[in-house]
Amino acid sequence: MNAFDEAMGAIFADSNFGQQAQYLAPGAVTPIPCAIILSRADRELGDFQRSNLHREGTIGEVRAREIANLEKGGIFTLADGSVRRILDDPITKDPDRLIWTFTLKS
């Protein structure tokens, strides 16, 4: 575990940022407990003939050490009982590939 991973662990554990959830992969029957950070933001999809395209949605982040393989269509059930589905293929943006980032739909 490196310093970045330790810092992310503290952020995900802080209830001001992270919240407890259960992840259920497509076709699976047993959910995996995890901490998730949600943010409401537009995601830029790219340029199209000098116009920026954006996709509105909830951005989710989960530590890869808690869930090794996230899949499009996977479902998160949050502690409040709300359910969110992964809309796109999750990616890892950080150089050490410690955090999954993805778009969720209620």
LOVO-519826 format. One record per atom (N, C-alpha, C): residue number from 1; residue in three letters; chain; x, y, z. Coordinates in nm, 4 decimals, padded with zeros to 6 digits, always signed. Layout:
% LOVO-519826
    i   aa  ch         u         v         w
  NUM  ALA   A         X         Y         Z
...
//
This chain:
% LOVO-519826
    i   aa  ch         u         v         w
    1  MET   A  +00.0848  -00.1167  +00.0000
    1  MET   A  +00.0000  +00.0000  +00.0000
    1  MET   A  +00.0898  +00.1237  +00.0000
    2  ASN   A  +00.0626  +00.2164  -00.0921
    2  ASN   A  +00.1426  +00.3373  -00.0971
    2  ASN   A  +00.0689  +00.4532  -00.0303
    3  ALA   A  +00.1318  +00.5701  -00.0254
    3  ALA   A  +00.0742  +00.6868  +00.0429
    3  ALA   A  -00.0577  +00.7308  -00.0225
    4  PHE   A  -00.0649  +00.7241  -00.1553
    4  PHE   A  -00.1887  +00.7634  -00.2244
    4  PHE   A  -00.3033  +00.6701  -00.1850
    5  ASP   A  -00.2763  +00.5407  -00.1812
    5  ASP   A  -00.3785  +00.4427  -00.1435
    5  ASP   A  -00.4246  +00.4650  +00.0009
    6  GLU   A  -00.3318  +00.4955  +00.0897
    6  GLU   A  -00.3675  +00.5234  +00.2293
    6  GLU   A  -00.4546  +00.6488  +00.2389
    7  ALA   A  -00.4190  +00.7520  +00.1641
    7  ALA   A  -00.4975  +00.8764  +00.1649
    7  ALA   A  -00.6372  +00.8515  +00.1099
    8  MET   A  -00.6471  +00.7748  +00.0025
    8  MET   A  -00.7782  +00.7441  -00.0550
    8  MET   A  -00.8625  +00.6618  +00.0428
    9  GLY   A  -00.7983  +00.5729  +00.1175
    9  GLY   A  -00.8701  +00.4954  +00.2173
    9  GLY   A  -00.9337  +00.5852  +00.3218
   10  ALA   A  -00.8608  +00.6874  +00.3650
   10  ALA   A  -00.9142  +00.7812  +00.4639
   10  ALA   A  -01.0298  +00.8623  +00.4060
   11  ILE   A  -01.0189  +00.9027  +00.2804
   11  ILE   A  -01.1256  +00.9805  +00.2167
   11  ILE   A  -01.2513  +00.8958  +00.1993
   12  PHE   A  -01.2363  +00.7744  +00.1501
   12  PHE   A  -01.3523  +00.6871  +00.1299
   12  PHE   A  -01.4195  +00.6517  +00.2628
   13  ALA   A  -01.3413  +00.6433  +00.3718
   13  ALA   A  -01.3968  +00.6096  +00.5027
   13  ALA   A  -01.4661  +00.7287  +00.5690
   14  ASP   A  -01.4341  +00.8503  +00.5258
   14  ASP   A  -01.4929  +00.9715  +00.5830
   14  ASP   A  -01.6364  +00.9870  +00.5333
   15  SER   A  -01.7324  +00.9911  +00.6244
   15  SER   A  -01.8739  +00.9990  +00.5850
   15  SER   A  -01.9103  +01.1298  +00.5155
   16  ASN   A  -01.8225  +01.2301  +00.5188
   16  ASN   A  -01.8462  +01.3531  +00.4424
   16  ASN   A  -01.8236  +01.3312  +00.2932
   17  PHE   A  -01.7515  +01.2278  +00.2569
   17  PHE   A  -01.7219  +01.1984  +00.1168
   17  PHE   A  -01.7799  +01.0640  +00.0743
   18  GLY   A  -01.7404  +00.9584  +00.1420
   18  GLY   A  -01.7811  +00.8235  +00.1033
   18  GLY   A  -01.9053  +00.7779  +00.1763
   19  GLN   A  -01.9706  +00.6795  +00.1195
   19  GLN   A  -02.0840  +00.6163  +00.1859
   19  GLN   A  -02.0790  +00.4670  +00.1594
   20  GLN   A  -02.1376  +00.3920  +00.2495
   20  GLN   A  -02.1376  +00.2468  +00.2378
   20  GLN   A  -02.2384  +00.2031  +00.1315
   21  ALA   A  -02.2012  +00.0983  +00.0587
   21  ALA   A  -02.2864  +00.0458  -00.0486
   21  ALA   A  -02.2600  -00.1027  -00.0650
   22  GLN   A  -02.3408  -00.1652  -00.1494
   22  GLN   A  -02.3236  -00.3043  -00.1896
   22  GLN   A  -02.3186  -00.3039  -00.3424
   23  TYR   A  -02.2207  -00.3743  -00.3993
   23  TYR   A  -02.2092  -00.3850  -00.5456
   23  TYR   A  -02.2501  -00.5241  -00.5889
   24  LEU   A  -02.3363  -00.5315  -00.6903
   24  LEU   A  -02.3781  -00.6592  -00.7475
   24  LEU   A  -02.3435  -00.6586  -00.8963
   25  ALA   A  -02.2504  -00.7450  -00.9346
   25  ALA   A  -02.2095  -00.7551  -01.0746
   25  ALA   A  -02.3209  -00.8192  -01.1567
   26  PRO   A  -02.3281  -00.7888  -01.2875
   26  PRO   A  -02.4292  -00.8529  -01.3725
   26  PRO   A  -02.4178  -01.0050  -01.3638
   27  GLY   A  -02.5293  -01.0717  -01.3381
   27  GLY   A  -02.5321  -01.2167  -01.3301
   27  GLY   A  -02.4908  -01.2739  -01.1961
   28  ALA   A  -02.4415  -01.1913  -01.1050
   28  ALA   A  -02.3980  -01.2395  -00.9738
   28  ALA   A  -02.5167  -01.2470  -00.8781
   29  VAL   A  -02.5012  -01.3246  -00.7716
   29  VAL   A  -02.6070  -01.3358  -00.6715
   29  VAL   A  -02.5636  -01.2825  -00.5347
   30  THR   A  -02.4327  -01.2668  -00.5147
   30  THR   A  -02.3818  -01.2194  -00.3861
   30  THR   A  -02.3236  -01.0794  -00.4012
   31  PRO   A  -02.3798  -00.9809  -00.3291
   31  PRO   A  -02.3260  -00.8453  -00.3371
   31  PRO   A  -02.1940  -00.8330  -00.2598
   32  ILE   A  -02.1138  -00.7351  -00.2994
   32  ILE   A  -01.9849  -00.7074  -00.2364
   32  ILE   A  -01.9956  -00.5745  -00.1622
   33  PRO   A  -01.9671  -00.5714  -00.0315
   33  PRO   A  -01.9699  -00.4443  +00.0413
   33  PRO   A  -01.8529  -00.3560  -00.0016
   34  CYS   A  -01.8783  -00.2259  -00.0066
   34  CYS   A  -01.7744  -00.1320  -00.0485
   34  CYS   A  -01.8117  +00.0081  -00.0017
   35  ALA   A  -01.7179  +00.0998  -00.0160
   35  ALA   A  -01.7436  +00.2423  +00.0057
   35  ALA   A  -01.7424  +00.3082  -00.1313
   36  ILE   A  -01.8337  +00.4030  -00.1535
   36  ILE   A  -01.8452  +00.4700  -00.2822
   36  ILE   A  -01.8520  +00.6206  -00.2592
   37  ILE   A  -01.7913  +00.6963  -00.3487
   37  ILE   A  -01.8024  +00.8420  -00.3485
   37  ILE   A  -01.8847  +00.8799  -00.4696
   38  LEU   A  -01.9883  +00.9589  -00.4475
   38  LEU   A  -02.0760  +01.0041  -00.5549
   38  LEU   A  -02.0620  +01.1545  -00.5724
   39  SER   A  -02.0638  +01.2000  -00.6964
   39  SER   A  -02.0653  +01.3437  -00.7237
   39  SER   A  -02.1568  +01.3686  -00.8419
   40  ARG   A  -02.2286  +01.4764  -00.8347
   40  ARG   A  -02.3210  +01.5138  -00.9420
   40  ARG   A  -02.2476  +01.6124  -01.0312
   41  ALA   A  -02.2198  +01.5702  -01.1525
   41  ALA   A  -02.1446  +01.6574  -01.2419
   41  ALA   A  -02.1677  +01.6157  -01.3861
   42  ASP   A  -02.1406  +01.7076  -01.4753
   42  ASP   A  -02.1436  +01.6755  -01.6175
   42  ASP   A  -02.0093  +01.6169  -01.6554
   43  ARG   A  -02.0101  +01.5200  -01.7426
   43  ARG   A  -01.8873  +01.4602  -01.7935
   43  ARG   A  -01.8731  +01.4994  -01.9399
   44  GLU   A  -01.7582  +01.5580  -01.9747
   44  GLU   A  -01.7347  +01.5973  -02.1129
   44  GLU   A  -01.7044  +01.4738  -02.1957
   45  LEU   A  -01.7786  +01.4576  -02.3049
   45  LEU   A  -01.7595  +01.3418  -02.3921
   45  LEU   A  -01.6638  +01.3698  -02.5068
   46  GLY   A  -01.6464  +01.4970  -02.5412
   46  GLY   A  -01.5536  +01.5298  -02.6482
   46  GLY   A  -01.6079  +01.6376  -02.7387
   47  ASP   A  -01.5341  +01.6642  -02.8421
   47  ASP   A  -01.5717  +01.7681  -02.9371
   47  ASP   A  -01.6423  +01.7073  -03.0570
   48  PHE   A  -01.7419  +01.7760  -03.1044
   48  PHE   A  -01.8114  +01.7356  -03.2246
   48  PHE   A  -01.8376  +01.8600  -03.3064
   49  GLN   A  -01.7625  +01.8785  -03.4098
   49  GLN   A  -01.7755  +01.9947  -03.4985
   49  GLN   A  -01.7815  +02.1245  -03.4191
   50  ARG   A  -01.6793  +02.1458  -03.3371
   50  ARG   A  -01.6611  +02.2669  -03.2568
   50  ARG   A  -01.7642  +02.2832  -03.1454
   51  SER   A  -01.8363  +02.1800  -03.1116
   51  SER   A  -01.9295  +02.1830  -02.9987
   51  SER   A  -01.8868  +02.0780  -02.8976
   52  ASN   A  -01.8870  +02.1138  -02.7717
   52  ASN   A  -01.8553  +02.0165  -02.6671
   52  ASN   A  -01.9797  +01.9369  -02.6336
   53  LEU   A  -01.9648  +01.8055  -02.6249
   53  LEU   A  -02.0747  +01.7181  -02.5862
   53  LEU   A  -02.0566  +01.6794  -02.4404
   54  HIS   A  -02.1648  +01.6839  -02.3640
   54  HIS   A  -02.1607  +01.6479  -02.2236
   54  HIS   A  -02.2662  +01.5419  -02.1952
   55  ARG   A  -02.2372  +01.4577  -02.0984
   55  ARG   A  -02.3328  +01.3574  -02.0533
   55  ARG   A  -02.3600  +01.3842  -01.9056
   56  GLU   A  -02.4841  +01.4093  -01.8733
   56  GLU   A  -02.5187  +01.4357  -01.7358
   56  GLU   A  -02.5399  +01.3046  -01.6627
   57  GLY   A  -02.4950  +01.2992  -01.5406
   57  GLY   A  -02.5143  +01.1793  -01.4609
   57  GLY   A  -02.4419  +01.1910  -01.3293
   58  THR   A  -02.4575  +01.0922  -01.2483
   58  THR   A  -02.3866  +01.0856  -01.1213
   58  THR   A  -02.2562  +01.0116  -01.1454
   59  ILE   A  -02.1469  +01.0720  -01.1035
   59  ILE   A  -02.0156  +01.0102  -01.1174
   59  ILE   A  -01.9873  +00.9318  -00.9892
   60  GLY   A  -01.9494  +00.8069  -01.0041
   60  GLY   A  -01.9153  +00.7233  -00.8904
   60  GLY   A  -01.7682  +00.6874  -00.8915
   61  GLU   A  -01.7131  +00.6695  -00.7727
   61  GLU   A  -01.5748  +00.6242  -00.7592
   61  GLU   A  -01.5693  +00.5184  -00.6494
   62  VAL   A  -01.4980  +00.4106  -00.6779
   62  VAL   A  -01.4815  +00.2989  -00.5849
   62  VAL   A  -01.3357  +00.2554  -00.5897
   63  ARG   A  -01.2829  +00.2148  -00.4755
   63  ARG   A  -01.1446  +00.1665  -00.4731
   63  ARG   A  -01.1353  +00.0278  -00.5357
   64  ALA   A  -01.0369  +00.0081  -00.6222
   64  ALA   A  -01.0168  -00.1204  -00.6900
   64  ALA   A  -00.9812  -00.2307  -00.5918
   65  ARG   A  -00.9255  -00.1978  -00.4778
   65  ARG   A  -00.8923  -00.3015  -00.3783
   65  ARG   A  -01.0182  -00.3600  -00.3152
   66  GLU   A  -01.1313  -00.2859  -00.3199
   66  GLU   A  -01.2575  -00.3388  -00.2678
   66  GLU   A  -01.3345  -00.4172  -00.3736
   67  ILE   A  -01.3299  -00.3687  -00.4972
   67  ILE   A  -01.3973  -00.4353  -00.6083
   67  ILE   A  -01.2984  -00.4436  -00.7241
   68  ALA   A  -01.2454  -00.5617  -00.7470
   68  ALA   A  -01.1411  -00.5783  -00.8482
   68  ALA   A  -01.1938  -00.5598  -00.9904
   69  ASN   A  -01.3168  -00.6052  -01.0168
   69  ASN   A  -01.3712  -00.5995  -01.1527
   69  ASN   A  -01.5107  -00.5380  -01.1523
   70  LEU   A  -01.5190  -00.4142  -01.1970
   70  LEU   A  -01.6493  -00.3496  -01.2144
   70  LEU   A  -01.6937  -00.3699  -01.3579
   71  GLU   A  -01.8246  -00.3797  -01.3779
   71  GLU   A  -01.8760  -00.4004  -01.5126
   71  GLU   A  -01.9912  -00.3066  -01.5420
   72  LYS   A  -02.0016  -00.2666  -01.6684
   72  LYS   A  -02.1178  -00.1921  -01.7148
   72  LYS   A  -02.2421  -00.2750  -01.6828
   73  GLY   A  -02.3448  -00.2104  -01.6279
   73  GLY   A  -02.4663  -00.2811  -01.5904
   73  GLY   A  -02.4674  -00.3295  -01.4465
   74  GLY   A  -02.3520  -00.3194  -01.3773
   74  GLY   A  -02.3471  -00.3560  -01.2362
   74  GLY   A  -02.4345  -00.2617  -01.1548
   75  ILE   A  -02.4778  -00.3075  -01.0396
   75  ILE   A  -02.5719  -00.2304  -00.9577
   75  ILE   A  -02.5123  -00.2028  -00.8200
   76  PHE   A  -02.5238  -00.0773  -00.7765
   76  PHE   A  -02.4875  -00.0373  -00.6413
   76  PHE   A  -02.6157  -00.0111  -00.5636
   77  THR   A  -02.6263  -00.0693  -00.4468
   77  THR   A  -02.7345  -00.0374  -00.3542
   77  THR   A  -02.6718  +00.0402  -00.2392
   78  LEU   A  -02.7158  +00.1647  -00.2225
   78  LEU   A  -02.6597  +00.2521  -00.1207
   78  LEU   A  -02.7236  +00.2238  +00.0148
   79  ALA   A  -02.6613  +00.2749  +00.1201
   79  ALA   A  -02.7090  +00.2506  +00.2565
   79  ALA   A  -02.8521  +00.3008  +00.2773
   80  ASP   A  -02.8939  +00.4035  +00.2014
   80  ASP   A  -03.0308  +00.4556  +00.2150
   80  ASP   A  -03.1328  +00.3731  +00.1364
   81  GLY   A  -03.0857  +00.2663  +00.0699
   81  GLY   A  -03.1751  +00.1783  -00.0055
   81  GLY   A  -03.1890  +00.2143  -00.1525
   82  SER   A  -03.1350  +00.3288  -00.1940
   82  SER   A  -03.1448  +00.3657  -00.3357
   82  SER   A  -03.0529  +00.2778  -00.4200
   83  VAL   A  -03.0915  +00.2586  -00.5445
   83  VAL   A  -03.0198  +00.1695  -00.6354
   83  VAL   A  -02.9696  +00.2504  -00.7539
   84  ARG   A  -02.8444  +00.2277  -00.7923
   84  ARG   A  -02.7821  +00.2957  -00.9073
   84  ARG   A  -02.7156  +00.1921  -00.9968
   85  ARG   A  -02.7335  +00.2083  -01.1286
   85  ARG   A  -02.6758  +00.1152  -01.2268
   85  ARG   A  -02.5596  +00.1837  -01.3000
   86  ILE   A  -02.4518  +00.1082  -01.3267
   86  ILE   A  -02.3368  +00.1605  -01.4014
   86  ILE   A  -02.3752  +00.1698  -01.5487
   87  LEU   A  -02.3609  +00.2906  -01.6062
   87  LEU   A  -02.4007  +00.3146  -01.7447
   87  LEU   A  -02.2911  +00.2906  -01.8471
   88  ASP   A  -02.1665  +00.3075  -01.8084
   88  ASP   A  -02.0571  +00.2961  -01.9045
   88  ASP   A  -01.9479  +00.2054  -01.8494
   89  ASP   A  -01.8503  +00.1766  -01.9315
   89  ASP   A  -01.7395  +00.0930  -01.8862
   89  ASP   A  -01.6559  +00.1702  -01.7843
   90  PRO   A  -01.6385  +00.1171  -01.6632
   90  PRO   A  -01.5570  +00.1840  -01.5621
   90  PRO   A  -01.4121  +00.1962  -01.6075
   91  ILE   A  -01.3475  +00.3062  -01.5681
   91  ILE   A  -01.2075  +00.3288  -01.6027
   91  ILE   A  -01.1286  +00.3633  -01.4768
   92  THR   A  -00.9986  +00.3467  -01.4832
   92  THR   A  -00.9098  +00.3907  -01.3760
   92  THR   A  -00.8228  +00.5015  -01.4333
   93  LYS   A  -00.8364  +00.6217  -01.3776
   93  LYS   A  -00.7630  +00.7373  -01.4283
   93  LYS   A  -00.6291  +00.7582  -01.3591
   94  ASP   A  -00.6178  +00.7129  -01.2338
   94  ASP   A  -00.4942  +00.7378  -01.1601
   94  ASP   A  -00.3845  +00.6442  -01.2093
   95  PRO   A  -00.2590  +00.6871  -01.2017
   95  PRO   A  -00.1483  +00.6082  -01.2568
   95  PRO   A  -00.1324  +00.4694  -01.1947
   96  ASP   A  -00.1717  +00.4542  -01.0687
   96  ASP   A  -00.1576  +00.3248  -01.0017
   96  ASP   A  -00.2810  +00.2370  -01.0162
   97  ARG   A  -00.3840  +00.2871  -01.0854
   97  ARG   A  -00.5076  +00.2141  -01.1125
   97  ARG   A  -00.5742  +00.1668  -00.9830
   98  LEU   A  -00.5864  +00.2602  -00.8889
   98  LEU   A  -00.6428  +00.2275  -00.7576
   98  LEU   A  -00.7904  +00.2625  -00.7449
   99  ILE   A  -00.8397  +00.3533  -00.8295
   99  ILE   A  -00.9766  +00.4038  -00.8188
   99  ILE   A  -01.0506  +00.3814  -00.9501
  100  TRP   A  -01.1664  +00.3154  -00.9416
  100  TRP   A  -01.2556  +00.3031  -01.0572
  100  TRP   A  -01.3428  +00.4287  -01.0648
  101  THR   A  -01.3639  +00.4819  -01.1850
  101  THR   A  -01.4520  +00.5960  -01.2083
  101  THR   A  -01.5552  +00.5548  -01.3126
  102  PHE   A  -01.6819  +00.5930  -01.2905
  102  PHE   A  -01.7892  +00.5483  -01.3796
  102  PHE   A  -01.9104  +00.6398  -01.3638
  103  THR   A  -02.0032  +00.6310  -01.4584
  103  THR   A  -02.1274  +00.7079  -01.4550
  103  THR   A  -02.2396  +00.6165  -01.4090
  104  LEU   A  -02.3244  +00.6696  -01.3207
  104  LEU   A  -02.4362  +00.5937  -01.2651
  104  LEU   A  -02.5694  +00.6561  -01.3040
  105  LYS   A  -02.6704  +00.5729  -01.3135
  105  LYS   A  -02.8082  +00.6154  -01.3384
  105  LYS   A  -02.8939  +00.5637  -01.2248
  106  SER   A  -02.9831  +00.6489  -01.1733
  106  SER   A  -03.0742  +00.6074  -01.0644
  106  SER   A  -03.1746  +00.5068  -01.1153
//
